Each structure stands twice: as C-alpha cells, then as structure tokens.
Amino acid sequence: MNEDHTEIITMATIYNDNLVPVPITKIYQMVEMNGIRLTEGSSDVATVIMPKSEATLTFVTKLDNRMLDEWWVSHIKNGEKTKVKIVLQPVIEIAGKEFRFTLAEKESVFVTNLLG
C-alpha cells in the first residue's frame, strides 16, 4: 500500500469440469463502486488446472487510491449508499489467442451511517 495504490491479495479456487487440462495465464479483474472504476487489469497466475480437479489461484488487485475521493463524494450524495461491482475472469490462451470466461460477477450494496 502506498499513496497511489492499495493492494488486495485474493485467492480464488477454480474447478475444471472438463476432460482436458485448462491452462490459465492471467486473471482479469475489475472493481467499480457507484460506477467509478477503482481498478481494471490483470495479474499473471500461470497455472494449469488438470481435468476434473481444482486449483487455487492467488493474485493481486491494485486499487487506484486517486479514485477514492470521487467515490466518497458519490457515496455521500447517494445517502451513504454504495453499489459495488466486481468481475473476475480467468484468461486462457489457446493457439496464441486469449479467451476470458467469467468466474465471478457480483454486485452488492453497502450502507453506512457516518453522518447520522
């Protein structure tokens, strides 16, 4: 963590239901709060998930701290309510082409009462 970024370390377990190994090269991630993008990018994970088995991937997401002021204003203007959207997509490479599939796409809302 520094002035510009906050690092979040995440572990995600992926199950390969296929009969062939799945080579995952990266994890694409995106985090928005009230429509304000705090991060978008990918982390290298380079692993192969064997058929009918699972693997746990560890990756780092860097949140852009410069966007926190804009988010905070939106949180207050929304009555101290924030809608969070998170997207995680493993990236597989086949014959030199990258493909993404959605592992998780979650939206949730949190509310605070700091200004009472």
C-alpha positions as CSV (number, residue, x, y, z in Angstrom):
1,M,0.0,0.0,0.0
2,N,1.2,3.5,-0.8
3,E,-0.3,6.9,-1.7
4,D,-1.3,5.8,-5.2
5,H,-2.5,2.2,-4.7
6,T,-3.9,-0.2,-2.2
7,E,-3.1,-3.9,-2.9
8,I,-5.7,-6.6,-2.2
9,I,-4.5,-10.1,-2.2
10,T,-7.2,-12.6,-3.4
11,M,-7.4,-16.3,-3.5
12,A,-9.9,-17.9,-5.9
13,T,-10.5,-21.6,-6.3
14,I,-11.4,-22.8,-9.8
15,Y,-12.8,-26.2,-10.7
16,N,-12.1,-27.7,-14.1
17,D,-15.1,-29.8,-15.1
18,N,-13.6,-30.6,-18.5
19,L,-11.8,-33.8,-19.6
20,V,-8.8,-31.8,-20.7
21,P,-6.4,-29.5,-18.8
22,V,-7.1,-25.8,-18.8
23,P,-4.1,-23.5,-18.9
24,I,-4.8,-20.2,-17.1
25,T,-2.3,-17.5,-17.8
26,K,-3.9,-14.5,-16.1
27,I,-6.8,-13.3,-14.0
28,Y,-8.6,-10.2,-15.3
29,Q,-10.3,-8.1,-12.6
30,M,-12.5,-5.1,-12.4
31,V,-13.9,-3.2,-9.4
32,E,-16.4,-0.4,-9.6
33,M,-18.1,1.5,-6.8
34,N,-21.1,3.6,-7.7
35,G,-19.9,3.3,-11.3
36,I,-16.5,4.7,-10.5
37,R,-13.8,2.3,-11.7
38,L,-11.2,1.7,-8.9
39,T,-9.3,-1.0,-10.8
40,E,-9.2,-2.8,-14.1
41,G,-6.4,-5.0,-15.2
42,S,-4.9,-8.5,-15.0
43,S,-2.5,-10.4,-12.9
44,D,-0.2,-13.2,-14.1
45,V,-1.1,-16.6,-12.5
46,A,0.3,-19.1,-15.0
47,T,-1.2,-22.4,-13.9
48,V,-2.8,-25.5,-15.4
49,I,-5.9,-26.9,-13.9
50,M,-6.0,-30.6,-14.5
51,P,-9.2,-32.4,-15.7
52,K,-11.9,-32.9,-13.0
53,S,-9.8,-31.1,-10.4
54,E,-9.4,-27.7,-8.8
55,A,-6.7,-25.2,-8.3
56,T,-6.4,-22.1,-6.1
57,L,-5.1,-19.0,-7.7
58,T,-3.6,-16.2,-5.8
59,F,-3.4,-12.7,-7.4
60,V,-3.1,-9.1,-6.5
61,T,-5.5,-6.3,-7.3
62,K,-4.3,-2.8,-7.2
63,L,-7.0,-0.2,-6.3
64,D,-6.3,3.3,-7.5
65,N,-6.4,5.4,-4.4
66,R,-6.8,8.6,-6.5
67,M,-10.4,7.5,-7.3
68,L,-11.4,7.2,-3.6
69,D,-12.2,10.9,-3.3
70,E,-14.6,10.7,-6.2
71,W,-16.2,7.5,-4.9
72,W,-16.6,9.1,-1.4
73,V,-18.5,12.1,-2.8
74,S,-20.8,9.7,-4.7
75,H,-21.3,7.6,-1.5
76,I,-22.4,10.7,0.4
77,K,-24.6,12.0,-2.5
78,N,-26.3,8.6,-2.6
79,G,-27.3,8.8,1.1
80,E,-24.2,6.9,2.3
81,K,-25.0,4.0,0.0
82,T,-22.6,2.3,-2.5
83,K,-23.2,-0.3,-5.2
84,V,-20.1,-2.4,-5.6
85,K,-19.5,-4.4,-8.8
86,I,-16.6,-7.0,-9.0
87,V,-15.7,-9.0,-12.1
88,L,-13.1,-11.8,-12.1
89,Q,-12.3,-13.6,-15.4
90,P,-9.6,-16.2,-15.8
91,V,-7.7,-15.8,-19.1
92,I,-6.8,-18.9,-21.1
93,E,-4.5,-19.0,-24.1
94,I,-5.1,-21.4,-26.9
95,A,-3.1,-21.4,-30.2
96,G,-1.8,-17.9,-29.3
97,K,-5.2,-16.4,-28.7
98,E,-6.5,-15.2,-25.4
99,F,-10.0,-16.1,-24.1
100,R,-11.8,-15.0,-21.0
101,F,-14.6,-16.6,-19.1
102,T,-16.4,-15.2,-16.1
103,L,-15.6,-16.8,-12.8
104,A,-17.5,-14.2,-10.8
105,E,-19.5,-11.2,-11.5
106,K,-21.0,-9.9,-8.3
107,E,-22.9,-6.8,-7.4
108,S,-23.8,-5.8,-3.8
109,V,-24.7,-2.7,-1.9
110,F,-23.4,-1.4,1.4
111,V,-24.7,1.4,3.5
112,T,-23.0,3.5,6.2
113,N,-24.4,5.9,8.8
114,L,-21.4,8.0,9.5
115,L,-23.1,11.4,9.1
116,G,-26.1,10.2,11.1
